[in-house]
Structures are given as C-alpha cells and as structure tokens.
C-alpha cells in the first residue's frame, strides 16, 4: 500500500509573522509531513500584494521547527541564478538539520507582471525549460562535488564552490511543478517528484500516463517519482467541515490514482481545527 503524506502552504499573505510560525508549529504537532512557501513577490491573486518572501520565510520556519520538512512550492527559476540557489538551499538544509525539499518551476503568464515589476525577464518557453534542466544539473553537482565548472546555454560556472554541503544524503529531494509535457520530460529524467494543481479527470490521467511512459525511456520505475497534489482547502474552515467520507470523496476527485502526497492551502484566518480536519481526511485515504 502506498504511504500517503500531507503538507500545507504557509499563510504568507500576513503582516504578523508570528501567525506563520504558529501554523508551522501546529502542523508539526498534527503530523503534517511538510510546510511550504510559495515563491511570489507580488502574488497575482492578492489585490493588496502583501506577502512574505518565500526563501527568507522557509529559513526562519526551519529554525523554529524540529521535525516537519520545509520547502518551496515552487521556486520560480527566473528569480535566482542556479548557483545562488544551490547556496541558498544548502544553507537552509543545514539550518533545518536535513529537512529541506526543493520544488522548482519555470513560471507562467500569470507571473509576468510581478517579474517585470521587479526588473526580471520572462524568457520564452524553450529557454525556461532549458533553465530548469540546467538548474537541476547544477544543484546536484554543487550539492555533492568539491567544485563545479559548467558551460550550458543559460549558465556558466568556473570552479564554483558550495560549502557546507546539504546534510541530507545523497541530497535534498527535487520536485518539479507544472502541467506542460516538456516539464514532465525533465521530471522523468532528473527529478524526484511531480507536483500538479488545477487539473483533474481525463487531463490528469493523460499527463500521468505520459510521465510514466517517459520514465521508461530513462529506465526509471514510476514509483521512483512522488506524485503530489496542491490545492485550496476552503472547505476545511471551521464551521464548514464536512463529514470524513465527503472530504475523502472531494480529495479523491481532484487527484490521480498514483497521487500519494497532498498539499493544501488554507485561508489566512483558518484555525487549528481546519488543519486538523484536512489531516484527518488525508489520513483516512490511506
């Protein structure tokens, strides 16, 4: 039987950072496997634009927890040089004592306004997919090798050093988030997990089938890639909690047959009971 795990997106759209720390500690005590931060500078879905920067927040949460894993879902590769990201992730893995999970994404059209507002480019798809592939290659190398020289299409390194190395062995897990088949090509070849959101039914089944076909091209068993779902959990708010069987039905309607990891986003004002409700619903799926 597949082991089912679950996590949550931290409430970054707050001004009181103590609220975020409390959610992280609650999730740790409730048996959540992970807590995640998104990587937006001006989230397109928030009219106020208020949000805490993702990697800074992950670092702070890692220092205030002891068991729950921490990660970015997902890091926008247009915002950071891959070698800098290697240094950031290695540092956070050390701060957390080896609890980091690294989610990577290439951005989409919805992120264009915030990229331009902060002076970043939004490259064509071909360039972004190449950047993803080269970023994973550079991360793995800098996490494990004494020094790295690299000549790619998007990046060149000359004897780059990343010390201290991550604590995890052989390295922190890497997930790719997205719905484009070209991202699934990279996932099948180089990543440890795939995260999807906003897709279900026949479209999801076709993408799953495509991913697992691509895995065979690289002689990788499909089970070597963790398939995870991310989505909203508004129905788990206090006062709107449904019976356990209804929650199970709702979750299963949103995911694929091989989905084994569930990551929920809650309203900023959701209380502990909301997080408890989601935890119980996911546990009952196993």
Helices and strands as residue ranges (DSSP letters): E 5-9, H 17-29, E 34-37, H 54-64, E 69-76, H 82-96, E 100-105, G 109-111, H 112-117, H 125-144, E 148-151, E 156-160, E 173-177, H 181-190, E 193-196, H 201-217, G 222-224, E 226-232, G 234-236, H 244-254, E 259-265, H 272-283
